[in-house]
Amino acid sequence: MSDQIQYNEDNIRSLDWKEHIRMRPGMYIGKLGDGSSPDDGIYILIKEVIDNCIDEFVMGAGKTIEVTIKDKMVTVRDYGRGIPLGKVVDVVSKMNTGGKYDSKAFKKSVGLNGVGTKAVNALSNYFRVESVRDNQQKAAEFSAGNLILEEDVQESTKRKGTKVSFIADEAIFKNYKFRNEYIIKMLKNYCYLNRGLAIYFNGEKYFSEHGLKDLLEENIAEEDMVYPIIHLEGEDIEIAVTHSKSQYSEEYHSFVNGQNTTQGGTHLSSFREAIVRSIKEFYNKPFEASDIRKSIVSAIAVKVEEPVFESQTKTKLGSTDIGPNGPTVRTFINDFIKVKFDNYLHKNPEIADALLRKILQAERERKELSGIRKLAKDRAKKSNLHNKKLRDCRVHLMDAKNPRSLESTLFITEGDSASGSITKSRDVNTQAVFSLRGKPLNSYGMSKKIVYENEEFNLLQAALNIEESMEDLRYNNIVIATDADVDGMHIRLLLITFFLQFFPELIKDGHLYILQTPLFRVRNKKETIYCYSDEEKKAAIEKLKPKPEITRFKGLGEISPDEFKFFIGEDIRLDPVMLDKATSIETLLEFYMGKNTPDRQEFIINNLKVELDVIEKE
């Protein structure tokens, strides 16, 4: 008993606000990440600052927001009312302080708990806030939440409003890099939800005239729509709906009080249910819900008084009521759709006919596939029991209510040696491994039937749990981990083709990545440097001279588990797979996976020659 750890008054600590945020940042901004994922912490920091600007716009104060990023310095300027000058320091550094607690001033605010800018302050090595109002201004500067400069109130000729600048702390956000594509998507969403608001990002203007209709037009090409977008609005609710000709699964964009609820919640569940009920009643047919929702592309935005989210990052709504004295979220959404959606179909018979044909087509396809699907599901269950294709992570067992954690990752790899190395070196709590057997099939131009008939695709779909909806996706990050050679690149392309062909929204929503692994190891007796390019190798040789040992990794299987843990741990390097809106999915697949064309041959020669030279040089 003498070795027992003591527990007394000396073990009890009280952390101040900034220490708590820095010690437990995940409680406030979700996962940290390096900027390769749209829900990484550095984007949450930007969002938290902009949310305050949006609240000013909603209150009728300021129609312009300026966002600039230069050398990792983020600056956000609004032209709202400005923070009351006597409280400039307090609202960014004292917990439980802020205007959001006065529900009269911010009735349907984006951020109600007043934590956002405090978290940004605490997690930045430089943070400056400046407020201008009543021809006066006041500013303060902080480092890691500690006040380092407080300016006196001064006379000012500047336009009223608030300006916040910060540099995220690299001790917390290691090797981070902002990706403009993610920031632009976030800013566009703000504009869709706040018509009349202009947001400038590094001088580029973003603006929306038609709200959620504009959002859908950004996400689906006009020629791929079964019918023109149905766009309906009411007090505290807006929806936009169409169906895709080429997409198989459901795609939803959901928002609460301007917040993009990427994991849905009570409002999205109610919306999906209400659409099905309304369509059944309109056609007076007992359609299957899956036939109605198949290929749907839609968006919903609602406003809720004092919303309850399931985390500080507000990605999932937990509220059951619209407000203290209002109806339930379910009743509110159902009543709106029952009247407005039904009326729209009655007034637009050509759209009603197109929707009916789409549902009947989905019904025929489901019946044709029913036998195959049943066999495929049975095969998937048996494989999960008796094979080792999927080595799952513990997070799904730990949180049954929210099975998709922001931290959960599935590595898709090929070959026993590679999957063995990743399996031995992974974090078993959050990282799972799916092992392919050989190269996947080229699925370009094939029907959904192939997903059930092909064992690899069937088991991968079952592992991801994406047959019915992205809302059921089990892993937030899907990472293709293949060798950095010609065969590995081909496997990547085949897997990307599979996702583009059958589950494009998985890519649109930023869930698919390519794992970067080092090409070279350069070391001497004192130091080891892993290099991801020829340039990094040359720099390492220069640093470790004279004549360090150089190893060329020709495959993932050659990297030992002891080394692999460095590449899929804290310092993991991921390249997100992104879709260019200017190119349709069909055009993209035809170019890369269709019949060989001179254009593609020229593209490969011009764009891949350098990379392959590096890979094959040694």
C-alpha positions in Angstrom: 0.0 0.0 0.0 3.0 2.3 0.4 3.2 2.8 -3.4 -0.4 4.0 -3.6 -0.8 7.4 -5.3 -1.7 10.0 -2.7 -4.9 12.1 -3.2 -5.3 15.2 -1.0 -5.8 18.9 -1.1 -2.5 19.4 -3.0 -4.0 17.4 -6.0 -6.9 19.9 -6.4 -6.2 22.7 -9.0 -8.3 25.6 -10.2 -7.6 26.6 -13.7 -8.4 30.1 -14.9 -10.4 30.5 -18.1 -7.5 30.6 -20.6 -5.6 27.7 -18.9 -8.7 25.6 -19.2 -9.3 26.4 -22.9 -5.6 25.8 -23.7 -5.5 22.5 -21.8 -8.8 21.2 -23.2 -9.3 23.0 -26.6 -11.4 20.2 -28.0 -14.2 21.1 -25.6 -14.5 24.5 -27.3 -13.5 24.1 -30.9 -13.7 20.4 -31.6 -10.7 18.7 -33.2 -7.4 20.6 -33.7 -6.1 19.4 -37.1 -3.7 21.1 -39.5 -6.2 22.7 -41.9 -6.7 19.8 -44.2 -10.2 19.2 -43.0 -13.1 21.8 -43.1 -13.9 21.2 -39.5 -10.4 21.6 -38.2 -10.0 24.1 -35.3 -8.3 26.9 -37.3 -11.5 27.3 -39.3 -13.7 27.2 -36.1 -11.6 30.1 -34.8 -12.5 32.2 -37.9 -16.1 31.1 -37.6 -16.4 32.1 -34.0 -15.2 35.7 -34.8 -17.4 36.0 -37.9 -20.5 34.7 -35.9 -20.4 37.9 -33.9 -20.3 40.0 -37.1 -23.3 38.0 -38.4 -25.3 38.7 -35.2 -24.7 42.4 -35.8 -26.0 42.1 -39.4 -29.1 40.2 -38.2 -29.7 43.0 -35.7 -29.7 45.5 -38.6 -26.2 46.9 -37.9 -23.7 46.7 -40.7 -24.1 45.1 -44.2 -20.4 44.4 -44.9 -17.8 42.1 -43.4 -14.2 42.0 -44.5 -12.0 39.0 -43.9 -8.3 38.9 -44.8 -5.6 36.3 -44.2 -1.9 37.1 -44.7 1.0 35.2 -43.3 -1.3 33.3 -41.0 -2.7 36.6 -39.6 -6.5 36.5 -39.8 -8.4 39.9 -39.6 -12.1 40.2 -39.5 -13.8 43.6 -39.6 -17.5 44.4 -39.4 -19.3 47.7 -39.5 -21.8 46.9 -36.8 -22.4 48.8 -33.6 -19.0 48.1 -32.1 -18.4 46.6 -28.6 -19.2 49.0 -25.8 -15.8 50.6 -25.1 -15.8 50.0 -21.4 -16.2 46.2 -22.0 -13.8 45.6 -24.9 -11.3 43.7 -22.7 -14.0 41.9 -20.7 -16.0 40.4 -23.7 -12.9 38.7 -25.1 -11.3 37.6 -21.8 -13.9 37.0 -19.1 -16.1 34.0 -19.2 -19.9 34.5 -18.8 -19.5 38.1 -20.2 -21.2 39.2 -23.4 -24.2 40.7 -25.1 -25.5 37.3 -26.1 -26.9 36.7 -22.5 -29.4 39.5 -23.1 -32.0 37.6 -25.2 -33.7 40.8 -26.1 -30.6 42.1 -27.9 -29.7 38.7 -29.5 -33.0 36.7 -29.7 -31.9 34.2 -32.3 -28.1 34.5 -32.1 -25.6 32.1 -33.7 -23.5 31.9 -30.6 -25.4 32.1 -27.3 -22.9 30.9 -24.8 -20.4 33.8 -25.2 -17.4 31.5 -25.3 -16.3 31.9 -28.9 -14.0 34.9 -29.0 -12.6 33.9 -25.6 -11.5 30.6 -27.1 -10.0 32.4 -30.1 -8.1 34.7 -27.7 -6.8 31.9 -25.5 -5.7 29.7 -28.5 -3.8 32.5 -30.3 -0.3 33.7 -29.7 -1.4 37.1 -30.9 -4.9 38.5 -30.5 -6.1 42.1 -31.0 -9.6 43.5 -30.7 -10.5 47.1 -31.7 -13.9 48.7 -31.3 -15.1 52.0 -32.8 -18.4 53.7 -31.8 -19.6 57.2 -31.0 -16.5 58.7 -32.7 -14.2 57.0 -30.2 -12.1 53.8 -30.3 -10.5 51.4 -27.9 -8.2 48.4 -28.5 -6.5 45.7 -26.6 -3.9 43.0 -27.4 -3.4 39.6 -25.9 -1.0 36.6 -26.1 -2.4 33.2 -25.2 -5.2 35.0 -23.5 -2.9 37.2 -21.4 -3.5 40.9 -21.7 -0.3 42.6 -23.0 -1.6 46.0 -24.1 -4.7 48.0 -23.3 -5.0 51.3 -25.1 -6.9 54.3 -23.7 -10.1 55.4 -25.3 -9.2 57.8 -28.2 -11.1 60.1 -30.6 -11.6 58.4 -33.9 -12.8 59.2 -37.4 -13.1 55.5 -38.4 -16.4 53.9 -39.3 -18.1 52.3 -36.3 -17.7 48.5 -35.9 -15.4 45.8 -34.5 -12.0 44.6 -35.9 -10.4 41.4 -34.6 -7.0 40.1 -35.7 -5.3 36.9 -34.5 -2.6 34.4 -35.2 -3.4 30.8 -34.1 -0.9 29.4 -31.7 1.4 26.9 -33.6 2.2 25.2 -30.3 -1.5 24.0 -30.3 -2.2 24.0 -34.1 0.9 22.2 -35.4 2.0 22.8 -39.0 -1.3 24.3 -39.9 -2.2 25.8 -43.2 -5.3 27.6 -44.3 -7.1 26.3 -47.4 -9.0 29.0 -49.1 -11.5 26.6 -50.6 -12.9 25.8 -47.1 -12.9 29.4 -46.0 -14.8 30.4 -49.2 -17.4 27.7 -48.7 -18.0 28.9 -45.2 -18.3 32.5 -46.3 -20.7 31.6 -49.1 -22.9 29.8 -46.6 -23.0 32.9 -44.5 -24.2 34.9 -47.6 -26.8 32.3 -48.6 -28.3 32.6 -45.1 -28.1 36.3 -44.8 -29.3 37.9 -48.1 -28.1 41.5 -48.4 -24.8 40.7 -46.6 -21.6 41.3 -48.5 -18.5 39.5 -47.4 -15.1 40.3 -48.8 -12.3 37.7 -48.6 -8.9 39.0 -49.5 -10.7 41.6 -51.7 -13.1 39.1 -53.4 -16.8 39.8 -52.9 -19.4 37.1 -52.0 -23.1 37.9 -52.0 -26.3 36.0 -52.5 -29.7 37.2 -53.9 -31.7 34.0 -53.6 -30.5 32.3 -50.4 -30.7 28.5 -50.3 -31.6 28.4 -54.0 -28.2 29.9 -54.7 -26.6 27.3 -52.5 -28.2 24.4 -54.4 -27.2 25.8 -57.7 -23.7 25.9 -56.4 -23.8 22.2 -55.6 -25.7 20.7 -58.5 -25.5 21.5 -62.2 -28.7 22.6 -63.9 -28.5 19.8 -66.4 -28.4 17.3 -63.6 -31.6 18.5 -62.0 -34.7 16.4 -62.5 -36.8 19.5 -62.1 -36.1 23.2 -61.2 -35.3 23.9 -57.6 -38.4 24.3 -55.3 -37.6 27.3 -53.1 -39.9 28.0 -50.2 -39.7 30.5 -47.4 -41.7 31.3 -44.2 -41.1 33.0 -40.9 -37.9 31.5 -39.4 -37.7 28.7 -42.1 -36.4 28.4 -45.6 -36.0 25.2 -47.8 -34.8 24.4 -51.3 -35.3 21.0 -52.9 -34.6 19.2 -56.1 -33.6 15.7 -57.2 -30.4 14.7 -59.1 -30.5 12.6 -62.3 -27.1 11.0 -61.7 -26.6 10.9 -57.9 -27.7 7.8 -55.9 -27.8 8.9 -52.3 -29.3 11.8 -50.4 -27.6 15.1 -50.0 -28.6 17.6 -47.3 -27.4 21.1 -46.2 -28.8 22.1 -42.9 -28.5 25.3 -40.8 -29.7 26.7 -37.5 -29.5 30.4 -36.8 -26.9 30.7 -39.6 -24.8 27.8 -38.3 -24.0 24.9 -40.7 -25.1 21.9 -38.7 -23.0 19.4 -40.6 -24.2 16.5 -38.5 -27.8 17.4 -38.7 -30.0 17.1 -35.7 -33.7 17.4 -34.8 -34.4 19.9 -37.6 -32.9 17.7 -40.3 -34.6 14.6 -39.1 -38.0 16.5 -39.0 -37.4 17.8 -42.5 -36.6 14.4 -44.0 -39.7 13.0 -42.3 -42.0 15.9 -43.4 -40.9 15.7 -47.1 -41.8 12.0 -47.2 -45.2 12.5 -45.5 -46.1 15.5 -47.7 -45.3 13.6 -50.9 -47.2 10.5 -49.9 -50.3 12.6 -49.1 -50.0 14.7 -52.3 -49.9 11.6 -54.6 -52.0 9.5 -52.2 -49.6 6.6 -52.6 -47.8 4.5 -50.0 -44.3 5.1 -51.4 -41.3 3.9 -49.6 -39.4 6.7 -47.8 -36.2 5.6 -49.5 -37.7 5.9 -53.0 -38.9 9.4 -52.3 -35.6 10.6 -50.8 -33.3 8.8 -53.3 -31.1 11.3 -55.1 -32.6 14.3 -53.2 -30.5 17.4 -53.1 -31.9 19.8 -50.5 -31.2 22.5 -47.9 -33.1 23.7 -44.8 -32.5 26.7 -42.6 -34.4 27.4 -39.4 -34.2 30.0 -36.6 -34.6 28.8 -33.1 -34.7 30.7 -29.8 -31.8 29.8 -27.5 -30.9 26.7 -29.5 -29.3 23.7 -27.7 -26.4 22.1 -29.7 -24.7 18.9 -28.8 -21.2 20.5 -28.7 -19.5 23.9 -28.6 -18.8 23.7 -32.4 -22.6 23.5 -33.0 -22.6 20.8 -35.7 -25.7 19.0 -34.4 -29.0 20.6 -33.1 -30.4 19.0 -30.0 -33.3 21.4 -29.4 -36.8 19.9 -29.5 -38.7 23.2 -29.4 -38.5 26.3 -31.6 -38.8 28.6 -28.6 -39.9 28.7 -25.0 -43.6 29.3 -26.0 -43.4 27.8 -29.5 -44.2 24.5 -31.1 -41.8 21.6 -31.3 -39.2 21.7 -34.1 -40.9 18.6 -35.6 -44.4 20.2 -35.6 -43.1 23.6 -36.9 -41.3 22.1 -39.9 -44.0 19.5 -40.7 -46.7 22.2 -40.7 -44.7 24.5 -43.0 -44.0 21.7 -45.5 -47.4 20.2 -45.4 -48.9 23.5 -46.5 -46.2 25.2 -48.7 -44.7 22.2 -50.4 -48.1 20.7 -51.1 -49.4 24.0 -52.5 -46.3 24.3 -54.7 -46.9 20.9 -56.3 -50.5 21.7 -57.0 -49.6 24.9 -58.7 -46.7 23.4 -60.7 -48.1 20.1 -62.2 -45.1 19.7 -64.6 -42.7 19.6 -61.6 -45.1 17.3 -59.8 -45.0 14.9 -62.8 -41.2 15.0 -63.0 -41.0 14.2 -59.3 -43.4 11.3 -59.6 -41.4 9.8 -62.5 -38.3 10.0 -60.4 -39.9 8.3 -57.5 -41.3 5.5 -59.7 -37.9 5.0 -61.3 -36.3 4.7 -57.8 -39.0 2.2 -56.8 -38.3 0.1 -59.9 -34.5 0.2 -59.3 -35.0 -0.8 -55.6 -37.2 -3.8 -56.5 -34.7 -4.9 -59.1 -31.9 -4.7 -56.5 -33.8 -6.0 -53.6 -32.6 -9.6 -53.9 -29.0 -8.6 -54.6 -29.1 -6.1 -51.7 -30.3 -8.7 -49.2 -27.6 -11.2 -50.3 -25.0 -8.4 -50.1 -26.0 -7.3 -46.6 -25.8 -10.9 -45.4 -22.4 -11.3 -47.0 -21.2 -8.1 -45.4 -22.4 -9.2 -42.0 -20.7 -12.6 -42.4 -17.5 -10.9 -43.6 -17.5 -8.6 -40.7 -17.7 -11.5 -38.4 -15.2 -13.9 -40.0 -12.9 -11.7 -42.0 -10.4 -9.0 -40.9 -11.1 -6.5 -43.7 -12.3 -3.9 -41.2 -10.5 -3.3 -38.0 -12.8 -0.8 -36.3 -12.0 1.8 -33.7 -13.3 2.1 -30.2 -15.0 5.5 -30.5 -18.1 3.9 -32.0 -18.5 1.7 -29.0 -17.9 4.5 -26.6 -20.5 6.9 -27.9 -23.5 5.0 -29.3 -25.7 8.2 -29.5 -23.2 10.0 -31.7 -21.4 7.2 -33.6 -19.6 9.6 -36.0 -16.9 11.4 -34.0 -15.1 14.4 -35.5 -11.9 12.5 -34.7 -12.9 9.2 -36.3 -10.8 8.1 -39.3 -11.0 5.1 -41.7 -7.8 4.3 -43.6 -8.4 2.4 -46.8 -5.3 0.5 -47.8 -4.2 -2.3 -50.1 -2.1 -5.4 -49.2 -1.4 -7.3 -46.0 1.9 -5.6 -45.2 0.6 -2.1 -45.5 -2.6 -2.7 -43.6 -0.6 -4.6 -41.0 1.8 -1.6 -40.4 -1.1 0.9 -40.1 -3.1 -1.5 -37.9 -0.2 -1.9 -35.5 0.7 1.8 -35.3 -2.8 3.4 -35.4 -4.7 5.0 -32.5 -7.2 2.2 -31.7 -9.6 4.7 -30.1 -10.2 6.8 -33.2 -8.6 5.2 -36.3 -10.0 2.2 -38.2 -8.4 0.3 -41.1 -10.1 -1.3 -44.2 -8.0 -3.6 -46.2 -8.5 -3.9 -49.9 -7.7 -7.1 -51.8 -5.9 -6.1 -55.0 -7.0 -3.2 -57.2 -10.6 -2.1 -57.1 -12.8 -2.4 -60.1 -13.1 0.6 -62.4 -16.7 1.5 -61.7 -17.1 4.4 -64.2 -20.4 4.2 -66.1 -21.7 1.3 -64.0 -25.0 1.2 -62.2 -25.5 0.9 -58.4 -26.0 -2.8 -58.9 -22.2 -3.2 -59.1 -21.8 -1.9 -55.5 -23.7 -4.9 -54.2 -22.3 -7.4 -56.6 -18.6 -6.5 -56.1 -17.4 -7.8 -52.7 -14.9 -5.0 -52.1 -17.4 -2.2 -52.9 -20.2 -3.9 -50.9 -18.0 -4.3 -47.8 -16.6 -0.8 -48.1 -20.1 0.6 -48.3 -21.1 -1.4 -45.3 -18.1 -0.3 -43.3 -18.9 3.4 -44.1 -22.6 2.9 -43.5 -23.5 5.2 -46.4 -26.1 3.1 -48.3 -29.1 5.2 -47.3 -27.7 8.6 -46.3 -24.5 10.6 -45.5 -26.2 11.3 -42.2 -25.3 7.7 -41.2 -21.6 8.0 -42.2 -19.6 6.3 -39.5 -16.2 8.0 -40.1 -15.7 11.7 -40.4 -12.4 11.3 -42.3 -11.9 8.7 -45.0 -8.2 8.4 -45.9 -6.9 6.6 -49.0 -3.5 5.1 -48.0 -1.7 3.6 -51.0 1.9 3.3 -52.1 3.5 6.4 -53.7 4.1 4.7 -57.0 2.3 4.2 -60.3 0.1 1.3 -59.0 -0.7 3.2 -55.8 -1.8 6.2 -57.8 -4.0 4.0 -60.0 -5.7 2.5 -56.9 -6.3 6.1 -55.6 -7.9 7.0 -58.9 -10.1 3.9 -58.9 -11.3 4.6 -55.3 -12.0 8.3 -56.1 -14.0 7.1 -59.2 -16.1 4.8 -56.9 -16.9 7.7 -54.6 -17.6 10.2 -57.4 -19.8 7.7 -59.2 -21.9 6.7 -56.3 -21.3 9.0 -53.3 -20.1 12.4 -54.6 -21.5 14.2 -51.6 -18.9 12.5 -49.5 -16.3 14.4 -51.4 -18.4 17.6 -51.6 -18.7 17.6 -47.8 -14.9 17.3 -47.3 -14.6 13.7 -45.9 -12.1 12.2 -48.4 -8.4 12.5 -48.2 -5.1 11.1 -49.6 -2.5 10.1 -47.0 0.9 11.5 -47.6 3.7 9.2 -46.5 7.5 9.9 -46.8 9.4 8.9 -49.9 12.8 9.0 -48.2 14.4 8.6 -44.8 17.6 10.6 -44.3 19.5 9.9 -41.1 22.8 9.9 -39.2 23.7 8.7 -35.8 22.1 11.7 -34.1 19.0 12.6 -36.2 16.4 11.1 -38.5 14.5 13.2 -41.1 11.6 11.9 -43.1 11.2 13.6 -46.5 8.0 13.8 -48.6 9.6 15.2 -51.8 12.9 15.4 -53.6 13.3 19.0 -52.4 12.9 17.9 -48.8 15.5 15.1 -49.3 18.0 17.6 -50.7 17.5 19.9 -47.7 17.9 17.0 -45.3 21.1 15.8 -46.9 22.5 19.3 -46.7 21.5 19.5 -43.0 22.9 16.1 -42.0 26.2 16.1 -43.9 28.6 14.4 -44.3 27.1 11.5 -46.2 24.0 10.5 -44.2 22.2 7.2 -44.8 19.4 7.6 -47.3 16.5 5.1 -47.6 13.9 5.1 -50.3 10.5 3.8 -49.2 9.1 2.0 -52.2 5.9 0.9 -50.5 3.9 1.4 -47.2 4.8 -2.2 -46.2 8.4 -1.2 -46.0 7.7 1.3 -43.3 7.8 -0.4 -39.9 4.9 0.2 -37.4 7.3 2.0 -35.1 8.0 4.5 -37.8 4.5 4.6 -39.2 3.0 5.9 -36.0 4.8 9.2 -36.7 3.0 9.6 -40.1 -0.6 8.9 -38.9 -0.4 10.6 -35.5 -0.1 14.2 -34.5 2.0 15.1 -37.6 -0.2 13.3 -40.2 -0.2 15.0 -43.6 -3.4 14.8 -45.5 -4.4 16.1 -49.0 -8.1 16.7 -49.2 -9.9 15.5 -52.4 -11.9 18.5 -53.6 -14.4 19.1 -56.4 -14.1 22.0 -58.8 -17.5 23.5 -59.3 -16.6 24.5 -62.9 -16.2 20.8 -63.9 -19.2 18.4 -63.7 -18.7 15.0 -62.2 -19.6 13.3 -65.5 -17.0 15.3 -67.4 -14.4 14.6 -64.7 -15.0 10.8 -64.8 -15.1 10.7 -68.6 -11.7 12.4 -68.8 -9.9 10.3 -66.3 -11.7 6.9 -66.5 -13.3 6.8 -70.0 -11.6 5.6 -73.1 -8.1 6.8 -73.7 -8.0 10.2 -75.4 -5.1 12.4 -76.7 -6.2 15.1 -74.2 -5.7 12.7 -71.3 -2.4 11.4 -72.5 -1.2 15.0 -72.9 -2.4 15.9 -69.4 -0.5 12.9 -67.9 2.7 13.8 -69.7 2.5 17.5 -68.7 1.4 17.0 -65.0 2.6 13.7 -63.8 6.0 13.3 -65.4 7.8 15.3 -62.7 6.1 13.5 -59.8 6.8 10.1 -61.3 10.4 11.0 -62.0 10.8 11.7 -58.3 9.1 8.4 -57.4 11.1 6.3 -59.8 14.4 8.0 -59.6 15.7 5.8 -56.8 
